[in-house]
Amino acid sequence: MRQIIIYPGEDNHWVVECPSLPGCVSQGITKEEAIKNIKEAINGYIKAMEEDNLPVPEERFETMVMAV
């Protein structure tokens, strides 16, 4: 299980990233598409790490929403 962050980006696309996997970022035209794409990106990231015999980073983030 991985936490993701999703937010509106440029050109009306949604950007989504997985903070526990550095550089694991994707996007989509809709939120649903962006979430589908980050799932694929996460799976590919982890598979590549395992194939290279590298340790897969553990989930380590806590989330908080703050009004400023």
mmCIF file as Biopython writes it, N, C-alpha, C and O atoms, coordinates in Angstrom:
data_model
#
loop_
_atom_site.group_PDB
_atom_site.id
_atom_site.type_symbol
_atom_site.label_atom_id
_atom_site.label_alt_id
_atom_site.label_comp_id
_atom_site.label_asym_id
_atom_site.label_entity_id
_atom_site.label_seq_id
_atom_site.pdbx_PDB_ins_code
_atom_site.Cartn_x
_atom_site.Cartn_y
_atom_site.Cartn_z
_atom_site.occupancy
_atom_site.B_iso_or_equiv
_atom_site.auth_seq_id
_atom_site.auth_asym_id
_atom_site.pdbx_PDB_model_num
ATOM 1   N N  . MET A ? 1  ? 0.857  -1.167 0.000   1.0 0.0 1  A 1 
ATOM 2   C CA . MET A ? 1  ? 0.000  0.000  0.000   1.0 0.0 1  A 1 
ATOM 3   C C  . MET A ? 1  ? 0.903  1.230  0.000   1.0 0.0 1  A 1 
ATOM 4   O O  . MET A ? 1  ? 1.867  1.305  0.761   1.0 0.0 1  A 1 
ATOM 5   N N  . ARG A ? 2  ? 0.584  2.179  -0.850  1.0 0.0 2  A 1 
ATOM 6   C CA . ARG A ? 2  ? 1.374  3.401  -0.973  1.0 0.0 2  A 1 
ATOM 7   C C  . ARG A ? 2  ? 0.457  4.612  -0.908  1.0 0.0 2  A 1 
ATOM 8   O O  . ARG A ? 2  ? -0.660 4.588  -1.424  1.0 0.0 2  A 1 
ATOM 9   N N  . GLN A ? 3  ? 0.935  5.661  -0.274  1.0 0.0 3  A 1 
ATOM 10  C CA . GLN A ? 3  ? 0.212  6.924  -0.272  1.0 0.0 3  A 1 
ATOM 11  C C  . GLN A ? 3  ? 0.579  7.689  -1.529  1.0 0.0 3  A 1 
ATOM 12  O O  . GLN A ? 3  ? 1.712  7.631  -2.008  1.0 0.0 3  A 1 
ATOM 13  N N  . ILE A ? 4  ? -0.398 8.402  -2.049  1.0 0.0 4  A 1 
ATOM 14  C CA . ILE A ? 4  ? -0.156 9.246  -3.212  1.0 0.0 4  A 1 
ATOM 15  C C  . ILE A ? 4  ? -0.666 10.651 -2.926  1.0 0.0 4  A 1 
ATOM 16  O O  . ILE A ? 4  ? -1.502 10.868 -2.049  1.0 0.0 4  A 1 
ATOM 17  N N  . ILE A ? 5  ? -0.140 11.586 -3.686  1.0 0.0 5  A 1 
ATOM 18  C CA . ILE A ? 5  ? -0.595 12.973 -3.635  1.0 0.0 5  A 1 
ATOM 19  C C  . ILE A ? 5  ? -1.082 13.311 -5.036  1.0 0.0 5  A 1 
ATOM 20  O O  . ILE A ? 5  ? -0.382 13.066 -6.018  1.0 0.0 5  A 1 
ATOM 21  N N  . ILE A ? 6  ? -2.267 13.867 -5.126  1.0 0.0 6  A 1 
ATOM 22  C CA . ILE A ? 6  ? -2.813 14.228 -6.430  1.0 0.0 6  A 1 
ATOM 23  C C  . ILE A ? 6  ? -3.223 15.697 -6.395  1.0 0.0 6  A 1 
ATOM 24  O O  . ILE A ? 6  ? -3.824 16.167 -5.429  1.0 0.0 6  A 1 
ATOM 25  N N  . TYR A ? 7  ? -2.887 16.407 -7.461  1.0 0.0 7  A 1 
ATOM 26  C CA . TYR A ? 7  ? -3.190 17.835 -7.506  1.0 0.0 7  A 1 
ATOM 27  C C  . TYR A ? 7  ? -3.311 18.285 -8.956  1.0 0.0 7  A 1 
ATOM 28  O O  . TYR A ? 7  ? -2.747 17.658 -9.852  1.0 0.0 7  A 1 
ATOM 29  N N  . PRO A ? 8  ? -4.048 19.373 -9.188  1.0 0.0 8  A 1 
ATOM 30  C CA . PRO A ? 8  ? -4.187 19.867 -10.559 1.0 0.0 8  A 1 
ATOM 31  C C  . PRO A ? 8  ? -2.866 20.446 -11.051 1.0 0.0 8  A 1 
ATOM 32  O O  . PRO A ? 8  ? -2.192 21.198 -10.347 1.0 0.0 8  A 1 
ATOM 33  N N  . GLY A ? 9  ? -2.518 20.075 -12.273 1.0 0.0 9  A 1 
ATOM 34  C CA . GLY A ? 9  ? -1.295 20.580 -12.883 1.0 0.0 9  A 1 
ATOM 35  C C  . GLY A ? 9  ? -1.624 21.503 -14.046 1.0 0.0 9  A 1 
ATOM 36  O O  . GLY A ? 9  ? -2.727 22.041 -14.142 1.0 0.0 9  A 1 
ATOM 37  N N  . GLU A ? 10 ? -0.664 21.672 -14.911 1.0 0.0 10 A 1 
ATOM 38  C CA . GLU A ? 10 ? -0.851 22.527 -16.077 1.0 0.0 10 A 1 
ATOM 39  C C  . GLU A ? 10 ? -1.715 21.823 -17.121 1.0 0.0 10 A 1 
ATOM 40  O O  . GLU A ? 10 ? -1.864 20.601 -17.100 1.0 0.0 10 A 1 
ATOM 41  N N  . ASP A ? 11 ? -2.270 22.597 -18.017 1.0 0.0 11 A 1 
ATOM 42  C CA . ASP A ? 11 ? -3.036 22.067 -19.154 1.0 0.0 11 A 1 
ATOM 43  C C  . ASP A ? 11 ? -4.218 21.197 -18.730 1.0 0.0 11 A 1 
ATOM 44  O O  . ASP A ? 11 ? -4.589 20.267 -19.446 1.0 0.0 11 A 1 
ATOM 45  N N  . ASN A ? 12 ? -4.807 21.490 -17.582 1.0 0.0 12 A 1 
ATOM 46  C CA . ASN A ? 12 ? -5.979 20.759 -17.093 1.0 0.0 12 A 1 
ATOM 47  C C  . ASN A ? 12 ? -5.715 19.278 -16.847 1.0 0.0 12 A 1 
ATOM 48  O O  . ASN A ? 12 ? -6.650 18.479 -16.889 1.0 0.0 12 A 1 
ATOM 49  N N  . HIS A ? 13 ? -4.491 18.899 -16.595 1.0 0.0 13 A 1 
ATOM 50  C CA . HIS A ? 13 ? -4.150 17.529 -16.245 1.0 0.0 13 A 1 
ATOM 51  C C  . HIS A ? 13 ? -4.022 17.413 -14.733 1.0 0.0 13 A 1 
ATOM 52  O O  . HIS A ? 13 ? -3.788 18.404 -14.041 1.0 0.0 13 A 1 
ATOM 53  N N  . TRP A ? 14 ? -4.176 16.197 -14.229 1.0 0.0 14 A 1 
ATOM 54  C CA . TRP A ? 14 ? -3.961 15.915 -12.816 1.0 0.0 14 A 1 
ATOM 55  C C  . TRP A ? 14 ? -2.588 15.276 -12.665 1.0 0.0 14 A 1 
ATOM 56  O O  . TRP A ? 14 ? -2.246 14.346 -13.395 1.0 0.0 14 A 1 
ATOM 57  N N  . VAL A ? 15 ? -1.811 15.772 -11.726 1.0 0.0 15 A 1 
ATOM 58  C CA . VAL A ? 15 ? -0.492 15.233 -11.436 1.0 0.0 15 A 1 
ATOM 59  C C  . VAL A ? 15 ? -0.612 14.389 -10.176 1.0 0.0 15 A 1 
ATOM 60  O O  . VAL A ? 15 ? -1.295 14.767 -9.224  1.0 0.0 15 A 1 
ATOM 61  N N  . VAL A ? 16 ? 0.057  13.245 -10.182 1.0 0.0 16 A 1 
ATOM 62  C CA . VAL A ? 16 ? 0.008  12.357 -9.022  1.0 0.0 16 A 1 
ATOM 63  C C  . VAL A ? 16 ? 1.410  11.810 -8.782  1.0 0.0 16 A 1 
ATOM 64  O O  . VAL A ? 16 ? 2.114  11.420 -9.713  1.0 0.0 16 A 1 
ATOM 65  N N  . GLU A ? 17 ? 1.793  11.793 -7.513  1.0 0.0 17 A 1 
ATOM 66  C CA . GLU A ? 17 ? 3.108  11.285 -7.177  1.0 0.0 17 A 1 
ATOM 67  C C  . GLU A ? 17 ? 3.042  10.414 -5.938  1.0 0.0 17 A 1 
ATOM 68  O O  . GLU A ? 17 ? 2.118  10.511 -5.130  1.0 0.0 17 A 1 
ATOM 69  N N  . CYS A ? 18 ? 4.037  9.570  -5.811  1.0 0.0 18 A 1 
ATOM 70  C CA . CYS A ? 18 ? 4.149  8.666  -4.670  1.0 0.0 18 A 1 
ATOM 71  C C  . CYS A ? 18 ? 5.394  9.085  -3.889  1.0 0.0 18 A 1 
ATOM 72  O O  . CYS A ? 18 ? 6.506  8.730  -4.280  1.0 0.0 18 A 1 
ATOM 73  N N  . PRO A ? 19 ? 5.234  9.830  -2.797  1.0 0.0 19 A 1 
ATOM 74  C CA . PRO A ? 19 ? 6.378  10.381 -2.075  1.0 0.0 19 A 1 
ATOM 75  C C  . PRO A ? 19 ? 7.374  9.348  -1.555  1.0 0.0 19 A 1 
ATOM 76  O O  . PRO A ? 19 ? 8.561  9.653  -1.439  1.0 0.0 19 A 1 
ATOM 77  N N  . SER A ? 20 ? 6.926  8.146  -1.243  1.0 0.0 20 A 1 
ATOM 78  C CA . SER A ? 20 ? 7.848  7.149  -0.698  1.0 0.0 20 A 1 
ATOM 79  C C  . SER A ? 20 ? 8.730  6.517  -1.771  1.0 0.0 20 A 1 
ATOM 80  O O  . SER A ? 20 ? 9.678  5.798  -1.454  1.0 0.0 20 A 1 
ATOM 81  N N  . LEU A ? 21 ? 8.417  6.785  -3.050  1.0 0.0 21 A 1 
ATOM 82  C CA . LEU A ? 21 ? 9.228  6.286  -4.156  1.0 0.0 21 A 1 
ATOM 83  C C  . LEU A ? 21 ? 9.741  7.504  -4.928  1.0 0.0 21 A 1 
ATOM 84  O O  . LEU A ? 21 ? 9.060  7.984  -5.834  1.0 0.0 21 A 1 
ATOM 85  N N  . PRO A ? 22 ? 10.915 8.005  -4.589  1.0 0.0 22 A 1 
ATOM 86  C CA . PRO A ? 22 ? 11.421 9.236  -5.195  1.0 0.0 22 A 1 
ATOM 87  C C  . PRO A ? 22 ? 11.394 9.205  -6.721  1.0 0.0 22 A 1 
ATOM 88  O O  . PRO A ? 22 ? 11.894 8.273  -7.350  1.0 0.0 22 A 1 
ATOM 89  N N  . GLY A ? 23 ? 10.799 10.245 -7.297  1.0 0.0 23 A 1 
ATOM 90  C CA . GLY A ? 23 ? 10.723 10.354 -8.749  1.0 0.0 23 A 1 
ATOM 91  C C  . GLY A ? 23 ? 9.568  9.611  -9.383  1.0 0.0 23 A 1 
ATOM 92  O O  . GLY A ? 23 ? 9.411  9.649  -10.604 1.0 0.0 23 A 1 
ATOM 93  N N  . CYS A ? 24 ? 8.758  8.939  -8.590  1.0 0.0 24 A 1 
ATOM 94  C CA . CYS A ? 24 ? 7.618  8.194  -9.123  1.0 0.0 24 A 1 
ATOM 95  C C  . CYS A ? 24 ? 6.438  9.157  -9.257  1.0 0.0 24 A 1 
ATOM 96  O O  . CYS A ? 24 ? 5.713  9.418  -8.297  1.0 0.0 24 A 1 
ATOM 97  N N  . VAL A ? 25 ? 6.267  9.678  -10.477 1.0 0.0 25 A 1 
ATOM 98  C CA . VAL A ? 25 ? 5.267  10.704 -10.768 1.0 0.0 25 A 1 
ATOM 99  C C  . VAL A ? 25 ? 4.544  10.317 -12.049 1.0 0.0 25 A 1 
ATOM 100 O O  . VAL A ? 25 ? 5.148  9.756  -12.962 1.0 0.0 25 A 1 
ATOM 101 N N  . SER A ? 26 ? 3.264  10.615 -12.117 1.0 0.0 26 A 1 
ATOM 102 C CA . SER A ? 26 ? 2.495  10.383 -13.336 1.0 0.0 26 A 1 
ATOM 103 C C  . SER A ? 26 ? 1.447  11.476 -13.453 1.0 0.0 26 A 1 
ATOM 104 O O  . SER A ? 26 ? 1.404  12.403 -12.644 1.0 0.0 26 A 1 
ATOM 105 N N  . GLN A ? 27 ? 0.606  11.355 -14.463 1.0 0.0 27 A 1 
ATOM 106 C CA . GLN A ? 27 ? -0.461 12.331 -14.657 1.0 0.0 27 A 1 
ATOM 107 C C  . GLN A ? 27 ? -1.589 11.701 -15.464 1.0 0.0 27 A 1 
ATOM 108 O O  . GLN A ? 27 ? -1.459 10.591 -15.980 1.0 0.0 27 A 1 
ATOM 109 N N  . GLY A ? 28 ? -2.683 12.421 -15.562 1.0 0.0 28 A 1 
ATOM 110 C CA . GLY A ? 28 ? -3.812 11.986 -16.370 1.0 0.0 28 A 1 
ATOM 111 C C  . GLY A ? 28 ? -4.750 13.150 -16.599 1.0 0.0 28 A 1 
ATOM 112 O O  . GLY A ? 28 ? -4.708 14.154 -15.888 1.0 0.0 28 A 1 
ATOM 113 N N  . ILE A ? 29 ? -5.591 13.003 -17.597 1.0 0.0 29 A 1 
ATOM 114 C CA . ILE A ? 29 ? -6.557 14.053 -17.906 1.0 0.0 29 A 1 
ATOM 115 C C  . ILE A ? 29 ? -7.617 14.134 -16.816 1.0 0.0 29 A 1 
ATOM 116 O O  . ILE A ? 29 ? -8.076 15.221 -16.464 1.0 0.0 29 A 1 
ATOM 117 N N  . THR A ? 30 ? -8.005 12.975 -16.283 1.0 0.0 30 A 1 
ATOM 118 C CA . THR A ? 30 ? -8.972 12.926 -15.175 1.0 0.0 30 A 1 
ATOM 119 C C  . THR A ? 30 ? -8.260 12.376 -13.936 1.0 0.0 30 A 1 
ATOM 120 O O  . THR A ? 30 ? -7.179 11.795 -14.034 1.0 0.0 30 A 1 
ATOM 121 N N  . LYS A ? 31 ? -8.882 12.571 -12.772 1.0 0.0 31 A 1 
ATOM 122 C CA . LYS A ? 31 ? -8.318 11.991 -11.557 1.0 0.0 31 A 1 
ATOM 123 C C  . LYS A ? 31 ? -8.222 10.473 -11.669 1.0 0.0 31 A 1 
ATOM 124 O O  . LYS A ? 31 ? -7.230 9.868  -11.263 1.0 0.0 31 A 1 
ATOM 125 N N  . GLU A ? 32 ? -9.259 9.875  -12.220 1.0 0.0 32 A 1 
ATOM 126 C CA . GLU A ? 32 ? -9.291 8.422  -12.354 1.0 0.0 32 A 1 
ATOM 127 C C  . GLU A ? 32 ? -8.143 7.923  -13.223 1.0 0.0 32 A 1 
ATOM 128 O O  . GLU A ? 32 ? -7.483 6.938  -12.893 1.0 0.0 32 A 1 
ATOM 129 N N  . GLU A ? 33 ? -7.913 8.618  -14.343 1.0 0.0 33 A 1 
ATOM 130 C CA . GLU A ? 33 ? -6.826 8.229  -15.226 1.0 0.0 33 A 1 
ATOM 131 C C  . GLU A ? 33 ? -5.473 8.417  -14.535 1.0 0.0 33 A 1 
ATOM 132 O O  . GLU A ? 33 ? -4.587 7.573  -14.668 1.0 0.0 33 A 1 
ATOM 133 N N  . ALA A ? 34 ? -5.315 9.510  -13.806 1.0 0.0 34 A 1 
ATOM 134 C CA . ALA A ? 34 ? -4.066 9.765  -13.095 1.0 0.0 34 A 1 
ATOM 135 C C  . ALA A ? 34 ? -3.805 8.676  -12.054 1.0 0.0 34 A 1 
ATOM 136 O O  . ALA A ? 34 ? -2.668 8.227  -11.909 1.0 0.0 34 A 1 
ATOM 137 N N  . ILE A ? 35 ? -4.822 8.251  -11.340 1.0 0.0 35 A 1 
ATOM 138 C CA . ILE A ? 35 ? -4.678 7.205  -10.334 1.0 0.0 35 A 1 
ATOM 139 C C  . ILE A ? 35 ? -4.324 5.878  -10.996 1.0 0.0 35 A 1 
ATOM 140 O O  . ILE A ? 35 ? -3.464 5.149  -10.502 1.0 0.0 35 A 1 
ATOM 141 N N  . LYS A ? 36 ? -4.970 5.566  -12.092 1.0 0.0 36 A 1 
ATOM 142 C CA . LYS A ? 36 ? -4.640 4.350  -12.852 1.0 0.0 36 A 1 
ATOM 143 C C  . LYS A ? 36 ? -3.181 4.394  -13.289 1.0 0.0 36 A 1 
ATOM 144 O O  . LYS A ? 36 ? -2.465 3.398  -13.180 1.0 0.0 36 A 1 
ATOM 145 N N  . ASN A ? 37 ? -2.744 5.544  -13.783 1.0 0.0 37 A 1 
ATOM 146 C CA . ASN A ? 37 ? -1.383 5.685  -14.273 1.0 0.0 37 A 1 
ATOM 147 C C  . ASN A ? 37 ? -0.349 5.577  -13.153 1.0 0.0 37 A 1 
ATOM 148 O O  . ASN A ? 37 ? 0.713  4.988  -13.355 1.0 0.0 37 A 1 
ATOM 149 N N  . ILE A ? 38 ? -0.640 6.137  -11.974 1.0 0.0 38 A 1 
ATOM 150 C CA . ILE A ? 38 ? 0.341  6.041  -10.890 1.0 0.0 38 A 1 
ATOM 151 C C  . ILE A ? 38 ? 0.423  4.616  -10.366 1.0 0.0 38 A 1 
ATOM 152 O O  . ILE A ? 38 ? 1.490  4.189  -9.925  1.0 0.0 38 A 1 
ATOM 153 N N  . LYS A ? 39 ? -0.674 3.871  -10.401 1.0 0.0 39 A 1 
ATOM 154 C CA . LYS A ? 39 ? -0.615 2.461  -10.009 1.0 0.0 39 A 1 
ATOM 155 C C  . LYS A ? 39 ? 0.356  1.711  -10.907 1.0 0.0 39 A 1 
ATOM 156 O O  . LYS A ? 39 ? 1.168  0.918  -10.430 1.0 0.0 39 A 1 
ATOM 157 N N  . GLU A ? 40 ? 0.269  1.964  -12.213 1.0 0.0 40 A 1 
ATOM 158 C CA . GLU A ? 40 ? 1.190  1.327  -13.158 1.0 0.0 40 A 1 
ATOM 159 C C  . GLU A ? 40 ? 2.625  1.784  -12.896 1.0 0.0 40 A 1 
ATOM 160 O O  . GLU A ? 40 ? 3.555  0.980  -12.950 1.0 0.0 40 A 1 
ATOM 161 N N  . ALA A ? 41 ? 2.801  3.068  -12.616 1.0 0.0 41 A 1 
ATOM 162 C CA . ALA A ? 41 ? 4.135  3.602  -12.359 1.0 0.0 41 A 1 
ATOM 163 C C  . ALA A ? 41 ? 4.731  2.991  -11.082 1.0 0.0 41 A 1 
ATOM 164 O O  . ALA A ? 41 ? 5.912  2.645  -11.051 1.0 0.0 41 A 1 
ATOM 165 N N  . ILE A ? 42 ? 3.923  2.862  -10.045 1.0 0.0 42 A 1 
ATOM 166 C CA . ILE A ? 42 ? 4.386  2.271  -8.787  1.0 0.0 42 A 1 
ATOM 167 C C  . ILE A ? 42 ? 4.808  0.821  -9.017  1.0 0.0 42 A 1 
ATOM 168 O O  . ILE A ? 42 ? 5.875  0.403  -8.568  1.0 0.0 42 A 1 
ATOM 169 N N  . ASN A ? 43 ? 3.971  0.057  -9.717  1.0 0.0 43 A 1 
ATOM 170 C CA . ASN A ? 43 ? 4.301  -1.344 -9.991  1.0 0.0 43 A 1 
ATOM 171 C C  . ASN A ? 43 ? 5.586  -1.459 -10.799 1.0 0.0 43 A 1 
ATOM 172 O O  . ASN A ? 43 ? 6.427  -2.311 -10.513 1.0 0.0 43 A 1 
ATOM 173 N N  . GLY A ? 44 ? 5.741  -0.599 -11.817 1.0 0.0 44 A 1 
ATOM 174 C CA . GLY A ? 44 ? 6.955  -0.616 -12.628 1.0 0.0 44 A 1 
ATOM 175 C C  . GLY A ? 44 ? 8.188  -0.221 -11.830 1.0 0.0 44 A 1 
ATOM 176 O O  . GLY A ? 44 ? 9.255  -0.810 -12.000 1.0 0.0 44 A 1 
ATOM 177 N N  . TYR A ? 45 ? 8.049  0.753  -10.978 1.0 0.0 45 A 1 
ATOM 178 C CA . TYR A ? 45 ? 9.147  1.228  -10.124 1.0 0.0 45 A 1 
ATOM 179 C C  . TYR A ? 45 ? 9.627  0.089  -9.232  1.0 0.0 45 A 1 
ATOM 180 O O  . TYR A ? 45 ? 10.821 -0.205 -9.169  1.0 0.0 45 A 1 
ATOM 181 N N  . ILE A ? 46 ? 8.679  -0.550 -8.542  1.0 0.0 46 A 1 
ATOM 182 C CA . ILE A ? 46 ? 9.024  -1.630 -7.620  1.0 0.0 46 A 1 
ATOM 183 C C  . ILE A ? 46 ? 9.634  -2.808 -8.372  1.0 0.0 46 A 1 
ATOM 184 O O  . ILE A ? 46 ? 10.611 -3.396 -7.907  1.0 0.0 46 A 1 
ATOM 185 N N  . LYS A ? 47 ? 9.075  -3.159 -9.518  1.0 0.0 47 A 1 
ATOM 186 C CA . LYS A ? 47 ? 9.602  -4.269 -10.318 1.0 0.0 47 A 1 
ATOM 187 C C  . LYS A ? 47 ? 11.036 -3.989 -10.744 1.0 0.0 47 A 1 
ATOM 188 O O  . LYS A ? 47 ? 11.885 -4.878 -10.683 1.0 0.0 47 A 1 
ATOM 189 N N  . ALA A ? 48 ? 11.317 -2.758 -11.177 1.0 0.0 48 A 1 
ATOM 190 C CA . ALA A ? 48 ? 12.672 -2.396 -11.600 1.0 0.0 48 A 1 
ATOM 191 C C  . ALA A ? 48 ? 13.652 -2.482 -10.429 1.0 0.0 48 A 1 
ATOM 192 O O  . ALA A ? 48 ? 14.779 -2.952 -10.591 1.0 0.0 48 A 1 
ATOM 193 N N  . MET A ? 49 ? 13.223 -2.031 -9.259  1.0 0.0 49 A 1 
ATOM 194 C CA . MET A ? 49 ? 14.083 -2.110 -8.073  1.0 0.0 49 A 1 
ATOM 195 C C  . MET A ? 49 ? 14.404 -3.571 -7.746  1.0 0.0 49 A 1 
ATOM 196 O O  . MET A ? 49 ? 15.551 -3.922 -7.470  1.0 0.0 49 A 1 
ATOM 197 N N  . GLU A ? 50 ? 13.378 -4.406 -7.781  1.0 0.0 50 A 1 
ATOM 198 C CA . GLU A ? 50 ? 13.573 -5.820 -7.470  1.0 0.0 50 A 1 
ATOM 199 C C  . GLU A ? 50 ? 14.470 -6.493 -8.506  1.0 0.0 50 A 1 
ATOM 200 O O  . GLU A ? 50 ? 15.336 -7.290 -8.144  1.0 0.0 50 A 1 
ATOM 201 N N  . GLU A ? 51 ? 14.278 -6.185 -9.789  1.0 0.0 51 A 1 
ATOM 202 C CA . GLU A ? 51 ? 15.104 -6.777 -10.851 1.0 0.0 51 A 1 
ATOM 203 C C  . GLU A ? 51 ? 16.564 -6.376 -10.705 1.0 0.0 51 A 1 
ATOM 204 O O  . GLU A ? 51 ? 17.459 -7.146 -11.054 1.0 0.0 51 A 1 
ATOM 205 N N  . ASP A ? 52 ? 16.811 -5.177 -10.194 1.0 0.0 52 A 1 
ATOM 206 C CA . ASP A ? 52 ? 18.178 -4.694 -9.985  1.0 0.0 52 A 1 
ATOM 207 C C  . ASP A ? 52 ? 18.722 -5.067 -8.610  1.0 0.0 52 A 1 
ATOM 208 O O  . ASP A ? 52 ? 19.795 -4.611 -8.215  1.0 0.0 52 A 1 
ATOM 209 N N  . ASN A ? 53 ? 17.972 -5.902 -7.880  1.0 0.0 53 A 1 
ATOM 210 C CA . ASN A ? 53 ? 18.362 -6.329 -6.529  1.0 0.0 53 A 1 
ATOM 211 C C  . ASN A ? 53 ? 18.625 -5.148 -5.602  1.0 0.0 53 A 1 
ATOM 212 O O  . ASN A ? 53 ? 19.545 -5.176 -4.785  1.0 0.0 53 A 1 
ATOM 213 N N  . LEU A ? 54 ? 17.809 -4.119 -5.741  1.0 0.0 54 A 1 
ATOM 214 C CA . LEU A ? 54 ? 17.895 -2.950 -4.872  1.0 0.0 54 A 1 
ATOM 215 C C  . LEU A ? 54 ? 16.757 -3.001 -3.860  1.0 0.0 54 A 1 
ATOM 216 O O  . LEU A ? 54 ? 15.683 -3.524 -4.159  1.0 0.0 54 A 1 
ATOM 217 N N  . PRO A ? 55 ? 16.983 -2.463 -2.668  1.0 0.0 55 A 1 
ATOM 218 C CA . PRO A ? 55 ? 15.904 -2.466 -1.672  1.0 0.0 55 A 1 
ATOM 219 C C  . PRO A ? 55 ? 14.778 -1.523 -2.093  1.0 0.0 55 A 1 
ATOM 220 O O  . PRO A ? 55 ? 15.027 -0.406 -2.546  1.0 0.0 55 A 1 
ATOM 221 N N  . VAL A ? 56 ? 13.563 -1.979 -1.941  1.0 0.0 56 A 1 
ATOM 222 C CA . VAL A ? 56 ? 12.391 -1.157 -2.253  1.0 0.0 56 A 1 
ATOM 223 C C  . VAL A ? 56 ? 12.100 -0.284 -1.038  1.0 0.0 56 A 1 
ATOM 224 O O  . VAL A ? 56 ? 11.912 -0.799 0.064   1.0 0.0 56 A 1 
ATOM 225 N N  . PRO A ? 57 ? 12.062 1.033  -1.231  1.0 0.0 57 A 1 
ATOM 226 C CA . PRO A ? 57 ? 11.777 1.911  -0.089  1.0 0.0 57 A 1 
ATOM 227 C C  . PRO A ? 57 ? 10.427 1.574  0.555   1.0 0.0 57 A 1 
ATOM 228 O O  . PRO A ? 57 ? 9.441  1.302  -0.129  1.0 0.0 57 A 1 
ATOM 229 N N  . GLU A ? 58 ? 10.417 1.601  1.870   1.0 0.0 58 A 1 
ATOM 230 C CA . GLU A ? 58 ? 9.171  1.364  2.595   1.0 0.0 58 A 1 
ATOM 231 C C  . GLU A ? 58 ? 8.332  2.632  2.602   1.0 0.0 58 A 1 
ATOM 232 O O  . GLU A ? 58 ? 8.852  3.737  2.449   1.0 0.0 58 A 1 
ATOM 233 N N  . GLU A ? 59 ? 7.039  2.461  2.780   1.0 0.0 59 A 1 
ATOM 234 C CA . GLU A ? 59 ? 6.146  3.607  2.964   1.0 0.0 59 A 1 
ATOM 235 C C  . GLU A ? 59 ? 6.538  4.260  4.272   1.0 0.0 59 A 1 
ATOM 236 O O  . GLU A ? 59 ? 6.635  3.575  5.291   1.0 0.0 59 A 1 
ATOM 237 N N  . ARG A ? 60 ? 6.767  5.564  4.276   1.0 0.0 60 A 1 
ATOM 238 C CA . ARG A ? 60 ? 7.259  6.215  5.482   1.0 0.0 60 A 1 
ATOM 239 C C  . ARG A ? 60 ? 6.630  7.569  5.751   1.0 0.0 60 A 1 
ATOM 240 O O  . ARG A ? 60 ? 7.072  8.287  6.648   1.0 0.0 60 A 1 
ATOM 241 N N  . PHE A ? 61 ? 5.627  7.924  5.006   1.0 0.0 61 A 1 
ATOM 242 C CA . PHE A ? 61 ? 5.061  9.253  5.149   1.0 0.0 61 A 1 
ATOM 243 C C  . PHE A ? 61 ? 3.770  9.246  5.938   1.0 0.0 61 A 1 
ATOM 244 O O  . PHE A ? 61 ? 2.974  8.311  5.858   1.0 0.0 61 A 1 
ATOM 245 N N  . GLU A ? 62 ? 3.584  10.291 6.689   1.0 0.0 62 A 1 
ATOM 246 C CA . GLU A ? 62 ? 2.311  10.579 7.314   1.0 0.0 62 A 1 
ATOM 247 C C  . GLU A ? 62 ? 1.726  11.767 6.572   1.0 0.0 62 A 1 
ATOM 248 O O  . GLU A ? 62 ? 2.468  12.615 6.077   1.0 0.0 62 A 1 
ATOM 249 N N  . THR A ? 63 ? 0.440  11.834 6.491   1.0 0.0 63 A 1 
ATOM 250 C CA . THR A ? 63 ? -0.177 12.965 5.816   1.0 0.0 63 A 1 
ATOM 251 C C  . THR A ? 63 ? -0.962 13.819 6.791   1.0 0.0 63 A 1 
ATOM 252 O O  . THR A ? 63 ? -1.457 13.334 7.808   1.0 0.0 63 A 1 
ATOM 253 N N  . MET A ? 64 ? -1.066 15.076 6.471   1.0 0.0 64 A 1 
ATOM 254 C CA . MET A ? 64 ? -1.811 16.002 7.285   1.0 0.0 64 A 1 
ATOM 255 C C  . MET A ? 64 ? -2.349 17.097 6.363   1.0 0.0 64 A 1 
ATOM 256 O O  . MET A ? 64 ? -1.650 17.549 5.456   1.0 0.0 64 A 1 
ATOM 257 N N  . VAL A ? 65 ? -3.545 17.507 6.590   1.0 0.0 65 A 1 
ATOM 258 C CA . VAL A ? 65 ? -4.123 18.621 5.848   1.0 0.0 65 A 1 
ATOM 259 C C  . VAL A ? 65 ? -4.179 19.805 6.812   1.0 0.0 65 A 1 
ATOM 260 O O  . VAL A ? 65 ? -4.627 19.680 7.952   1.0 0.0 65 A 1 
ATOM 261 N N  . MET A ? 66 ? -3.712 20.954 6.325   1.0 0.0 66 A 1 
ATOM 262 C CA . MET A ? 66 ? -3.650 22.121 7.185   1.0 0.0 66 A 1 
ATOM 263 C C  . MET A ? 66 ? -4.208 23.323 6.427   1.0 0.0 66 A 1 
ATOM 264 O O  . MET A ? 66 ? -3.825 23.582 5.285   1.0 0.0 66 A 1 
ATOM 265 N N  . ALA A ? 67 ? -5.094 24.037 7.059   1.0 0.0 67 A 1 
ATOM 266 C CA . ALA A ? 67 ? -5.632 25.264 6.483   1.0 0.0 67 A 1 
ATOM 267 C C  . ALA A ? 67 ? -4.730 26.418 6.881   1.0 0.0 67 A 1 
ATOM 268 O O  . ALA A ? 67 ? -4.400 26.587 8.055   1.0 0.0 67 A 1 
ATOM 269 N N  . VAL A ? 68 ? -4.332 27.216 5.890   1.0 0.0 68 A 1 
ATOM 270 C CA . VAL A ? 68 ? -3.447 28.351 6.155   1.0 0.0 68 A 1 
ATOM 271 C C  . VAL A ? 68 ? -4.146 29.617 5.717   1.0 0.0 68 A 1 
ATOM 272 O O  . VAL A ? 68 ? -3.588 30.706 5.844   1.0 0.0 68 A 1 
#
